[in-house]
Amino acid sequence: MHGKIAVVGIGLMGGNMARRLHESGCEVTGYDLSQESVTALRADGLEATNDLAHAVGDADVIVCSLPNSQIVRTAWMAEGGVLAHAKPGALVVEMSSIDPDTMKDLAAACAESGLRPLDVPVSGGPAEARAGSLVLLVGGAEADIDAARPVLELLGASLLHTGDVGTAKVVKLVNNVMTMGNVLVASEAFAMGTRAGVDPERLYDVLSQSGGRSHHFTKRFPNALKRNYDPGFKMQLGEKDVALAVEVARGLGQPMPMASLVREMYQMALGLGYRDRDIVALLDMYQRIGDGTLGNGPNTGS
């Protein structure tokens, strides 16, 4: 039994999670400060509101998908936030990409309010969220995971238990550093190949069957070949996640020189106008640097 579900944060990811749950027969209410996001969800036949108390007050499960740690802290722990309105016993499924300490602080605050927190970042994008094929990294108590499983299994094709609350956020950061680094290097190498005269389609066809291929290469580069840089995962979010990982590493005294360089390259892409493009627009950046057309501005996609 799913009960009533509130989705806090109904942007690209949260909105598609809400749609997936609604299409699966769940009673869902979406919440966002953005009227545009609320209107978009209502247009698809879902209940959506700017009234936080209305969204979460009677929810049995609260799914949270917000952009960063500070927004999560404010949404939950500020005066009039989720903790002020959620009913005791509700399951909290925190799916945002945030730092582990914020997740632990939120979990402690939830416990004090009688809520049951789970640390559930995801691997996958808006398309996977809509299809229910996300990979869910789950940190928390086994009993709480079991209670949330009917909802989690509607959103994810696989649930991977990482340990206690906070560990899933760590694994997510590790995953995203690997992803951003992979796309960066693949873009740089691919641009060298096309600059040297290899047909882009042929280059992709060969590399997609070669040892250097990766999940994100085969997933994202077909769009890049069409000059479609519409965001599945925005460049600004990639930079944010790598910067967050480097910050966590510094607090641990763990060196991450390559991740620091990756972060600088993403920061450069932001400065060059790619903030709201997909991370694979790094290929466009490298190609334009190579052919001297970068001064004309970034490709805006299809």
N, C-alpha and C positions, 0 to 999 in steps of 0.2 A: 504494500500500500504506500502511495507516494505522499498523500496529504496535500496541503497547500504549499506551493513553492513560490518564493520571492526571488527575483533575479535583480541584484543591485549592480547597476552598470550595464546598460544595454546598447553599447556601441557595437563595433564589428563582431567581436567575439561573444560578448554577453547577449547581444540581440539574437544571434544565431543559436546560442544555447537555449534561450527562451523559446524560440520558434521550434526547435527540435523537441523540447519537452512538451510544448503545447500540441504539436502534431502527434506526439506519442500518447496523448490522452490525459496529460497532467493539467491540473488547475494552476495556472501560472499568472503572476502579476509582475510586470517589469517596472523598475524604478530608475530614473536618471534625472539629473539636473537639466540636461539638454532637451529642450522641447522638440528639436528635430528628431532625436532618437525616440522619444515617446510617440511622436506622430507616426514615425516609420513603423513602429511595432503595432500600433493601433490599426494601421492600414492593412496589416496582415491578419487582423481579427483577434489580436491578443489584448488583454487588459494591460494598460501601462499608465503610469502616473508620475507626477513630480512631488507627490506627497509621500514622504518616507514612512510615516506612521501607518498610513493606509496600506502600503505595500508589504511591510514586514510584521505588522502588529499581530496577525493571526497565522503567520506562516509556520509550518512545521519544519521546512527546510529553507535556509537562506543561502543562495548561491551568490558569491561576490566575484565580479570581474572588473577590476578598476586599473587605471594606467600605471600608478606608482605607489610607493610606500607612504608618502605624505598624504595622498588622497585617501588611501585606505585608513590611515590613522584618523583623519578628520571624519570620514564617513561613519566610522564605527565608534570612536571614543570621544569625539567632541560633544559639547552640550547639544542635546537633541538628535544625536546620532543613532545608529542602529541599536546599540546597546540599551538606549533609553526606551526603545519601543518593542524590542523582540520579546517573545514570551519565553519563560523558563522551559527548558527541555528541548528547545528547537535545535536542530542540527545546523551548524555553520560550515559551509563548503567554500573555503577561501581559495579562489582559483587565480588570483592576480599574480603577476611576476614581481615579487617584492623581496626585500632582504629578510634573511632568517630571523633576525632580532625583532623586526616588526611583527613577523608571524608569531613569535613566541610571546611578545607583549600582548598581542590581540588574543591569543589563546588563554593567557592568564586572566585577562579582563572578561573574556567569555565565561570562563569557569566561575569567576566571582558572581556573574549574573545568572548562573544556572544554565548556560548554553553549552553545547557539545561541539567543540571546534575540530575541524579537519583541515589539514594543509594539503591542497590539491592543485598545484600548478599543472599545466598541460603542455603536451607537445603536439603541434598541429595548428592550423589556421582557421579562418572563418568557414571555409568550405567543409573542413572536417567537423567543425562544431555543428554545422547544419545537418551533416550526414550522421552524426553520432559516432564518428570514427576517430575521435581524439585518443591519444595515449595519455592516461591520467597517472601522474605520480602522486602517491597518496601517503601522507604521514599522519599518524594519529593512533588512538587506541583501537584495538581490534573490534571491540563491541560497537564503537561509533562507526567504524568503517562498514561493519555488517548492517547497521541500521540505515546507513546512507546508500548501501549498494544498489537498491532498486533504481534510484535516481542516477547514480554514477554510471551504471551500466547502460542507461539510455544515452549518455553523453560520450562514453568512451568505449572503444573496441577492446581496450586492455587496461587493467588496473595494476599498477606496479607499486607494491608497498615498500617504502623506503626506510621506515623506522618511525621514530617519534615525531611529533609536530615540530616543524622547522627543518627536518632533514630533506623533505621534498623540495623546499625552496632552494636548498643548496644544490641538489641534483639538477634542478631546472637551470640554475645559473651555469653550472658546468656544461650542461647540454647546449645552452645558448652561446656560450663562448666558443664551443666547438663549431656550432652552426655558422656563426658570424665569421669566424676565421676561415671556414671552408668556402663560403660564398665569396669572400674577399680574394682568396688565393685563386679560386677557380675563375673569377672574373679577370684577374690580372693575367693569368696564363692564357685564357681564351682570347683576350684582346691581342696578346702577342701573336697567337696563331692566325687570327684574321688579318692583322697588320702585315704579316708575312705572306699573305696571299691565299690562304686556304679558305675555300668557300665555307661560310658559317654553318650552313645546314649539314654539309658533309663532315665538318669538324665535329659538330654535335653528335651526328650519327655514329661516328667512330668512337668518340670519347665516352658515349653512353654505354658502350660495351667494353670499355677498357678499365684498367686497374685504378685509374685516377677518378673514376666516377664516384658519386655519392648520392644519397637520398635527395639532398637539396639541389644538386646539379640536375638530376633528371626531372625533378619536380618543377624547378623554376626557370631553367634556361630555355625551354620551348617558348615561354612567354617573352623572354628577352629577345629571341630571334624574330619575334613579331613586333618588336619595339613596344610591347605592352608592359608597362611598369606600374599598372594599377596595383594598389597595395594589398597583398595578402598578409605581409608583415612589414610595417613601415620602417624606413631607415632610422627614424628618430627613436623607435622602440628598440631596434638593434643596438644602437649606440648606448641607450640607457641601460640595457641589460649587461653589456660588457663593462661599462663604467661601474655598475653596481658590483659585479663580480670582482673587479680590481680593488674596489673599496673594501669589500669583505676580506680579500686576500691580504691587503695591507694591515688590517686589524689583526690578522692571524700571524703576521710576519712571514707570509708565504710569497715568494717572488713570482710575478707573472709578467715578464718582459714582453713576450709575444702578444699576450692579450692587451697589454698597454699600447702596443703599436697598432693592433687591430682597432682599438677604440679611437686612436688618433685618426686613422684612415676614415672611419665612419664619421667622426667629427668634421673632417674635411668635406666629406660628401654632403653633410648638412649645410655647411657654409656655401657650397656650390649650388644649392637649390634643390637637393634631392630629399629633403626632410620627409615629405609625404609620399614619396615613391616607394615601391617595394625594394627590399634589400638587393635584389638582382640588378637594379639600376646601377650598381657599381660597375657592371660591364659597360654601360653607356658612358659612365664617367671615364673609365680607362680608355675606351675607344676614342672619345673626344679629346682627351689629353694627347693621345698618339697622333691623331690627324689634325690637331691644331684648331678644332672647332669648338672647344669648350667655352670660349668666350661668347658664343652665340646663345648660351643658356642650356639647361638640361632638356632632354627629351621629355615631353609631358605625357607620353604614353598614348595608347590608342583611344 
